[in-house]
């Protein structure tokens, strides 16, 4: 033992455990109770909530567990230890059903949030559902509205887009009579967020604008950052890239300035996603480096870390850094477990499937079938379009017709035109065109529009300037013998055996035409 003024402590944790294990359980409980009482008797030198909880649990004192577990959980969450916080809230919930219903409901909500941050989406949804039932039994409409809104988010992370949208609208309706409340503002923000994710951008902007006005009226910096993120992402979605980026950068700046860690991480990830989708890679690369050193190395926020890693794998793939793309996709997929968020699984699965297809490796077909199933559950164009494009790409590489895949792909394409999602129209339209499908609505001034118009050299130059070697090679395949040979060199450098094999018939055809 070592003396520390008035206190004694063990020299080593192993020594403490050895002594503890040598004491009979009844005596050990009494000793823990005595230690707890001594610690509480010296408020001038307060012990940490986690330490007090340890002794309360060992002493079997349920009331003290209920007292200190939430405090220890809040302390853990404050330093980004979300797994620990979830476990601590769970220990409070384990004290039994005799806990006051209101206290239990709030503990369930807190535990649900920490599980959400830890990418334990199934557990998060379960806890929110239990809390909602308590508030319903108590007749507390305002609390019902708040939890319904949180439950909407949980359903979205489970990949159930329609249910998430229904719950978000239900929450807003429940809270309309509390129009000056924080809960109503949060419900509007959540509805805006889910509408944005479903690519119903006009509604997302309209609802988000109402929420932003309320947030500014309340001078609520946290909600301003949240809502600006929703609106900015929606602006990106309708092609207003400069405005969208400005709003997202503003949201991120507010979150960072106020040390809103969850919003800062969401701010980084959503901005990065939009930049990659619009192939604005330089700023995305900067943000990956900045966010990695600022958050994902220090906090166990598995939700955002996993999603960020998945999108970094996509960036590496599109930039031609396939070894790094594979490593990031494998890492993200390993952490995107079945009890976690469904949307988190889609980006790494797509990258791995596209790598397999491009390299001519087996297994892409089964993986894309899984992606298609997950994307269909979400109902979101941002999931459906990449899955459909990847399917078209694989079939094209293997010289297979679309067959039964044509009708659902065309249905998605028509829906994109209804929603006015030009970027997705251009991408899916290009891949359908490669399969001989007549498409209308592709922007003629876009790179894909140039390819459809047969301007392969201009398209290849544009792809090269953007920094997308695989797409550059695709464009060159449409060209003359020199263009096809150049494409082959690109595919060789990438290790894209599947594309290299696809280029050979074109090369042979052009050689025969010129008599060489």
C-alpha positions in Angstrom: 0.0 0.0 0.0 1.1 3.6 -0.6 0.1 6.6 1.5 -1.2 9.7 -0.2 -1.7 12.1 2.7 -4.9 11.0 4.4 -5.6 8.3 1.8 -4.2 4.9 1.1 -4.0 3.3 -2.3 -2.7 0.0 -3.8 0.7 0.1 -5.5 -0.7 -1.8 -8.4 -4.1 -2.8 -9.8 -3.2 -6.5 -9.7 -2.5 -6.2 -6.0 -5.9 -4.7 -5.4 -7.6 -7.4 -7.3 -5.7 -10.1 -5.5 -6.8 -8.7 -2.1 -10.4 -8.2 -3.2 -10.7 -11.8 -4.5 -9.4 -13.1 -1.1 -12.3 -11.5 0.8 -15.5 -13.4 1.4 -18.4 -11.8 -0.6 -20.6 -10.7 2.4 -17.6 -9.0 4.0 -16.6 -7.5 0.7 -20.0 -5.9 0.3 -19.7 -4.4 3.7 -16.2 -3.0 3.0 -17.4 -1.4 -0.3 -20.3 0.1 1.6 -18.0 1.5 4.2 -15.6 2.9 1.6 -18.6 4.6 -0.2 -19.7 6.2 3.1 -16.1 7.4 3.8 -15.9 8.9 0.3 -19.2 10.7 0.7 -18.2 12.0 4.1 -15.4 14.1 2.6 -17.1 16.5 0.1 -14.0 18.8 0.3 -12.2 16.1 -1.7 -14.9 14.7 -3.9 -14.4 11.3 -5.6 -15.4 10.8 -9.2 -18.9 9.6 -10.0 -17.3 6.5 -11.6 -15.5 5.6 -8.4 -18.5 6.1 -6.3 -20.6 4.0 -8.7 -18.0 1.2 -8.5 -18.4 1.0 -4.7 -22.1 1.4 -4.9 -22.4 -1.5 -7.3 -20.1 -3.7 -5.3 -22.0 -2.9 -2.1 -25.4 -3.7 -3.8 -26.8 -0.3 -3.0 -29.3 0.2 -5.8 -30.3 3.7 -4.8 -26.7 4.9 -4.9 -26.2 3.1 -8.3 -29.1 5.0 -9.7 -27.7 8.2 -8.2 -24.1 7.9 -9.5 -24.5 5.9 -12.8 -26.0 8.8 -14.7 -23.4 11.2 -13.4 -20.6 8.9 -14.4 -22.3 8.4 -17.8 -22.5 12.1 -18.4 -18.8 12.5 -17.5 -17.8 9.7 -19.9 -19.9 11.1 -22.7 -18.3 14.5 -22.1 -14.9 13.1 -23.0 -16.3 11.2 -26.0 -16.3 7.7 -24.4 -19.7 6.8 -25.8 -19.4 3.0 -25.3 -18.6 3.6 -21.6 -21.5 6.0 -21.3 -24.0 3.6 -22.8 -22.8 0.9 -20.4 -23.1 3.2 -17.4 -26.6 4.2 -18.3 -27.5 0.5 -18.7 -26.2 -0.1 -15.2 -28.7 2.4 -13.9 -31.5 0.8 -15.9 -30.6 -2.5 -14.3 -31.7 -1.3 -10.9 -35.2 -2.6 -11.7 -38.7 -1.4 -12.6 -39.2 0.1 -9.2 -37.5 3.3 -10.5 -39.8 6.3 -10.9 -41.3 6.0 -14.5 -40.2 9.5 -15.4 -36.7 8.9 -14.3 -36.6 5.6 -16.1 -37.8 7.2 -19.3 -35.1 9.8 -19.2 -32.5 7.2 -18.5 -33.7 5.2 -21.5 -33.5 8.2 -23.7 -29.9 9.0 -22.6 -28.9 5.4 -23.0 -30.5 5.3 -26.5 -28.5 8.4 -27.5 -25.1 6.9 -26.4 -25.9 3.7 -28.2 -26.7 5.7 -31.3 -23.3 7.4 -31.1 -21.7 4.0 -30.6 -23.5 2.6 -33.8 -25.6 0.3 -31.7 -28.7 1.2 -33.7 -30.9 -1.7 -32.7 -30.4 -1.1 -29.0 -30.9 2.7 -29.5 -34.3 2.1 -31.2 -35.3 -0.4 -28.5 -34.6 2.1 -25.7 -36.4 4.9 -27.5 -39.4 2.7 -28.0 -39.5 1.8 -24.3 -39.2 5.5 -23.3 -42.1 6.4 -25.7 -44.4 3.8 -24.1 -43.7 5.3 -20.6 -44.4 8.9 -21.8 -47.6 7.6 -23.5 -48.7 5.9 -20.3 -48.1 9.1 -18.4 -50.0 11.2 -20.9 -47.0 13.5 -21.5 -47.5 14.7 -25.1 -44.5 17.0 -25.3 -42.2 14.2 -24.2 -43.9 11.8 -26.6 -43.2 14.2 -29.4 -39.5 14.5 -28.5 -39.0 10.7 -28.3 -40.9 10.1 -31.5 -38.6 12.5 -33.3 -35.6 10.6 -31.9 -37.2 7.3 -32.9 -37.5 8.6 -36.4 -33.8 9.0 -36.6 -33.2 5.5 -35.2 -35.5 4.1 -37.9 -33.6 6.0 -40.6 -30.4 4.4 -39.4 -32.0 1.0 -39.6 -32.5 1.7 -43.2 -36.3 2.1 -42.9 -36.8 5.4 -44.8 -40.6 5.4 -45.1 -41.1 4.6 -41.4 -38.6 7.4 -40.5 -40.4 9.9 -42.6 -43.8 8.9 -41.0 -42.5 9.2 -37.5 -40.8 12.6 -38.2 -44.1 14.0 -39.4 -45.9 12.5 -36.5 -43.5 14.2 -34.1 -44.1 17.6 -35.7 -47.8 17.1 -35.4 -47.6 16.1 -31.8 -45.6 19.2 -30.9 -47.5 21.8 -33.0 -49.3 23.0 -29.8 -45.8 23.6 -28.2 -44.6 25.8 -31.1 -42.3 27.9 -28.9 -40.6 24.8 -27.4 -37.1 23.4 -28.1 -38.8 20.0 -28.8 -40.8 21.5 -31.6 -37.7 23.0 -33.1 -35.9 19.7 -32.8 -38.8 17.9 -34.5 -38.8 20.4 -37.4 -35.0 19.9 -37.8 -35.4 16.1 -37.8 -38.1 16.2 -40.4 -36.0 18.5 -42.6 -33.1 16.1 -42.2 -35.0 13.0 -43.2 -36.6 14.8 -46.1 -33.2 15.9 -47.3 -31.8 12.3 -47.0 -34.8 11.1 -49.1 -33.8 13.8 -51.7 -37.1 15.6 -51.2 -35.0 18.7 -51.1 -37.7 21.4 -51.6 -39.6 20.1 -48.6 -36.3 19.8 -46.6 -35.5 23.4 -47.4 -39.0 24.7 -46.6 -39.2 22.9 -43.2 -35.5 23.7 -42.5 -36.1 27.4 -43.1 -38.9 27.4 -40.6 -36.6 25.6 -38.1 -33.8 28.0 -38.8 -36.0 31.0 -38.1 -37.0 29.5 -34.7 -33.4 28.7 -33.9 -32.2 32.2 -34.6 -35.1 33.6 -32.6 -34.0 31.5 -29.7 -30.4 32.2 -30.4 -29.8 28.5 -30.2 -26.3 27.9 -31.7 -26.6 24.1 -31.5 -29.9 24.0 -33.5 -28.6 26.6 -35.9 -25.7 24.4 -36.8 -28.0 21.3 -37.1 -30.5 23.0 -39.4 -27.9 24.8 -41.5 -26.4 21.3 -42.2 -29.8 20.0 -43.4 -30.4 23.0 -45.6 -26.9 23.2 -47.0 -26.9 19.5 -47.9 -30.3 19.9 -49.6 -29.0 22.9 -51.6 -26.1 20.8 -52.8 -28.7 18.2 -53.9 -30.5 20.6 -56.2 -27.2 21.7 -57.8 -26.7 24.9 -55.8 -23.1 23.8 -54.9 -21.7 27.2 -54.0 -24.6 28.0 -51.7 -24.7 24.5 -50.3 -21.0 24.5 -49.4 -21.3 27.9 -47.8 -24.1 26.8 -45.6 -22.4 23.6 -44.6 -19.1 25.4 -43.9 -21.1 27.8 -41.7 -22.7 25.0 -39.9 -19.4 23.3 -39.2 -17.8 26.6 -38.0 -20.6 27.1 -35.5 -20.3 23.5 -34.2 -16.5 23.7 -33.9 -16.6 27.2 -32.2 -19.1 25.9 -29.6 -17.4 22.5 -29.2 -20.6 20.6 -30.3 -18.7 17.4 -30.9 -21.5 15.3 -32.4 -22.6 18.2 -34.7 -19.0 18.9 -35.6 -18.5 15.3 -36.7 -21.8 15.3 -38.7 -20.7 18.6 -40.2 -17.5 17.2 -41.4 -19.1 14.0 -42.8 -22.0 15.7 -44.6 -19.7 18.3 -46.2 -17.2 15.6 -47.2 -20.0 13.5 -48.8 -21.3 16.4 -50.9 -17.8 17.3 -52.0 -17.0 13.8 -53.1 -20.4 13.4 -54.9 -19.6 16.5 -56.9 -16.0 15.4 -57.3 -14.5 18.4 -55.4 -11.8 16.3 -54.1 -9.2 18.8 -52.9 -11.4 20.3 -50.2 -12.6 16.8 -49.2 -9.1 15.6 -48.7 -8.4 18.6 -46.4 -11.5 17.9 -44.4 -10.6 14.2 -44.0 -7.2 15.2 -42.5 -8.7 17.9 -40.3 -11.6 15.8 -39.0 -9.4 12.8 -38.4 -6.9 14.6 -36.2 -9.7 16.6 -34.5 -12.2 13.8 -33.6 -11.9 10.3 -34.9 -8.6 9.6 -33.3 -9.7 10.8 -29.9 -13.3 9.9 -29.5 -15.1 6.5 -29.8 -17.9 7.9 -32.0 -18.1 4.7 -34.1 -21.1 6.1 -36.0 -19.3 9.0 -37.6 -15.9 7.3 -37.7 -17.2 4.4 -39.7 -19.2 6.5 -42.1 -16.2 8.8 -42.7 -13.9 5.9 -43.3 -16.4 4.5 -45.8 -16.6 7.7 -47.8 -12.8 8.0 -47.7 -12.7 4.6 -49.3 -14.9 5.9 -52.1 -12.6 8.9 -52.6 -9.6 6.7 -52.8 -11.4 4.5 -55.4 -12.4 7.4 -57.6 -8.9 8.9 -57.4 -7.3 5.5 -58.4 -5.7 4.7 -55.1 -7.2 1.2 -54.9 -5.0 -0.3 -52.3 -6.1 2.5 -49.8 -9.7 2.1 -51.0 -9.7 -1.6 -50.2 -8.1 -1.0 -46.8 -10.6 1.7 -45.8 -13.6 -0.3 -47.1 -12.6 -3.4 -45.3 -12.1 -1.4 -42.1 -15.5 0.4 -42.4 -17.3 -2.9 -43.2 -15.8 -4.7 -40.3 -17.2 -2.0 -37.9 -20.6 -1.6 -39.7 -22.1 -4.6 -37.9 -25.6 -6.1 -38.3 -26.9 -4.4 -35.1 -25.7 -1.0 -36.3 -26.7 1.4 -39.0 -27.8 0.0 -42.3 -26.7 3.1 -44.4 -23.2 2.7 -43.0 -22.8 -0.7 -44.8 -23.7 0.5 -48.2 -20.7 2.7 -49.2 -18.0 0.2 -48.2 -19.9 -2.7 -49.8 -20.2 -0.7 -53.1 -16.5 0.1 -53.1 -15.5 -3.5 -52.6 -18.0 -4.7 -55.2 -16.7 -2.1 -57.7 -13.1 -3.1 -57.0 -14.0 -6.8 -57.6 -15.8 -5.9 -60.8 -13.0 -3.6 -62.1 -10.4 -6.2 -61.3 -12.4 -9.0 -62.7 -12.5 -10.8 -59.4 -15.4 -13.1 -58.4 -17.9 -12.1 -55.8 -19.1 -8.8 -57.1 -22.5 -10.1 -58.1 -23.5 -11.4 -54.7 -22.2 -8.2 -53.0 -24.2 -6.0 -55.3 -27.3 -8.0 -54.6 -26.9 -7.3 -50.9 -26.4 -3.6 -51.7 -29.5 -3.5 -53.8 -31.5 -5.0 -51.0 -30.2 -2.5 -48.4 -30.7 0.4 -50.8 -34.3 -0.6 -51.6 -35.2 -0.6 -47.9 -34.0 3.0 -47.5 -35.9 4.1 -50.6 -33.3 6.9 -51.0 -31.9 8.0 -54.4 -28.5 8.5 -52.8 -28.4 4.7 -52.1 -30.4 3.5 -55.1 -28.5 5.3 -57.8 -25.0 4.1 -56.9 -26.3 0.6 -56.5 -28.0 0.7 -59.9 -24.9 2.2 -61.6 -22.6 -0.4 -60.1 -24.9 -3.1 -61.3 -24.9 -1.7 -64.8 -21.2 -1.4 -64.7 -20.7 -5.1 -63.7 -23.0 -6.3 -66.4 -21.3 -4.1 -69.0 -17.9 -5.4 -68.0 -19.0 -9.0 -68.3 -20.8 -8.3 -71.6 -24.2 -9.2 -70.1 -27.5 -7.5 -71.0 -29.5 -5.7 -68.3 -32.3 -8.2 -68.6 -34.5 -8.1 -65.5 -32.4 -5.3 -64.1 -33.5 -2.9 -66.8 -37.0 -2.1 -65.6 -36.1 -1.2 -62.0 -33.1 0.9 -63.2 -35.4 2.8 -65.6 -37.9 3.3 -62.9 -35.2 4.8 -60.7 -34.2 7.0 -63.6 -37.7 8.3 -64.2 -38.0 9.1 -60.5 -34.8 11.1 -60.6 -36.2 13.2 -63.4 -39.3 13.8 -61.2 -37.1 14.9 -58.3 -34.8 17.0 -60.6 -31.6 15.3 -59.3 -29.4 16.2 -62.3 -26.2 14.7 -61.0 -27.8 11.3 -60.5 -29.7 11.6 -63.8 -26.4 12.1 -65.6 -24.7 9.1 -63.9 -27.4 6.6 -64.2 -28.4 7.9 -67.7 -24.8 7.2 -68.9 -24.8 3.6 -67.7 -28.2 2.9 -69.2 -27.0 4.4 -72.4 -24.0 2.1 -72.4 -26.5 -0.8 -72.4 -28.3 0.6 -75.4 -31.2 2.2 -73.5 -32.5 5.4 -75.0 -32.3 8.1 -72.3 -33.5 11.7 -72.1 -32.6 14.3 -69.6 -28.8 14.0 -69.4 -27.2 17.4 -69.2 -25.4 17.8 -72.6 -22.8 20.1 -71.0 -21.9 17.5 -68.3 -19.0 15.1 -68.7 -21.5 12.2 -69.1 -23.4 14.4 -71.7 -20.1 14.8 -73.7 -19.7 11.0 -73.7 -23.3 10.4 -74.9 -22.6 13.0 -77.7 -19.5 11.0 -78.7 -17.1 13.8 -77.7 -14.8 11.2 -76.0 -11.6 13.3 -76.1 -13.2 16.3 -74.4 -14.7 14.0 -71.8 -11.4 12.2 -71.2 -9.7 15.5 -70.7 -12.3 16.6 -68.2 -12.0 13.4 -66.2 -8.2 13.7 -66.2 -8.4 17.3 -64.9 -10.9 16.2 -62.2 -8.6 13.4 -61.1 -10.7 10.3 -62.0 -8.5 7.8 -63.9 -11.1 5.0 -64.3 -13.6 7.4 -65.8 -10.9 8.9 -68.1 -10.3 5.3 -69.3 -14.0 4.7 -69.9 -14.2 7.9 -72.1 -11.1 6.9 -74.0 -12.6 3.5 -74.8 -15.2 5.3 -77.0 -12.4 6.8 -79.1 -10.0 5.8 -81.9 -7.2 3.3 -81.8 -4.9 5.7 -79.9 -7.6 6.5 -77.4 -8.3 2.8 -76.7 -4.6 2.0 -76.3 -4.3 4.9 -73.9 -7.3 3.5 -72.0 -5.6 0.1 -71.8 -2.5 1.7 -70.2 -4.6 3.4 -67.6 -6.4 0.2 -66.8 -3.1 -1.7 -66.6 -1.8 0.9 -64.1 -4.9 0.7 -62.0 -4.9 -3.1 -61.9 -8.3 -3.0 -63.6 -8.2 -6.4 -65.3 -11.9 -6.4 -65.8 -11.7 -3.1 -67.7 -8.6 -4.2 -69.5 -10.4 -7.3 -70.8 -13.3 -5.1 -71.9 -10.9 -2.9 -73.8 -9.4 -5.7 -75.9 -12.4 -6.3 -78.2 -12.5 -2.6 -79.0 -8.8 -2.5 -79.7 -9.1 -5.6 -82.0 -12.1 -4.1 -83.8 -10.3 -0.8 -84.4 -7.1 -2.6 -85.6 -9.1 -4.7 -88.0 -10.8 -1.6 -89.3 -7.5 0.1 -90.1 -5.9 -3.0 -91.5 -3.1 -3.2 -88.9 
